Amino acid sequence: MKTYQIEIQKFKAAANNLHGQVVFKVDTLVAPRTPPEGIEPSTLLVMTEENARVLMVLLKAQIAEFDSKKPKSRHGRHG
């Protein structure tokens, strides 16, 4: 398996696709990564706190869009 370090430079957009996936358009720096000996290989996704906050806002918006497309339950609250 090849591993990379992916550094998010900027989130440009987010959208939901027909397959139930959230797709992000981003500017990134991608570099091959060789993990230290004895450590499970994995790719790292690195971002600043500012970009993490942008990601959170984008995710909340996309999840709200998914939720708005689901049929509303007819079993509302009683009371």
PEGI-V58649 format. One record per pair of residues at least 12 apart in sequence whose C-alpha atoms are under 10 Angstrom apart, sorted by the first residue. I is the first residue (numbers start at 1). GAP is how many residues later the second one is. Records with the same first field share a line. If there is no record, write none. Layout:
I=GAP + GAP
This chain:
1=40 + 41 + 42
2=30 + 31 + 32 + 39 + 40 + 41
3=28 + 29 + 30 + 31 + 32 + 38 + 39 + 40 + 41
4=25 + 26 + 27 + 28 + 29 + 30 + 31 + 37 + 38 + 39 + 40 + 41
5=23 + 24 + 25 + 26 + 27 + 28 + 29 + 37 + 38 + 39 + 40 + 41
6=22 + 23 + 24 + 25 + 26 + 27 + 37 + 38 + 39 + 40 + 41
7=20 + 21 + 22 + 23 + 24 + 37 + 38 + 39 + 40 + 41
8=18 + 19 + 20 + 21 + 22 + 37 + 38 + 39 + 40 + 43 + 44
9=17 + 18 + 19 + 20 + 37 + 38 + 39 + 42
10=15 + 16 + 17 + 18 + 37 + 38 + 40 + 41 + 44 + 45
11=13 + 14 + 15 + 16 + 17 + 40 + 41 + 43 + 44 + 47
12=12 + 13 + 14 + 15 + 42 + 46
13=12 + 13 + 42 + 45
14=12 + 41 + 44 + 45 + 47 + 48
15=43 + 44 + 46 + 47 + 48 + 50
16=46 + 47 + 49 + 50
20=46
21=41 + 45
22=36 + 37 + 40 + 41 + 44
23=39
24=31 + 34 + 35
28=17 + 18 + 19
29=17
30=14 + 15
31=12 + 13
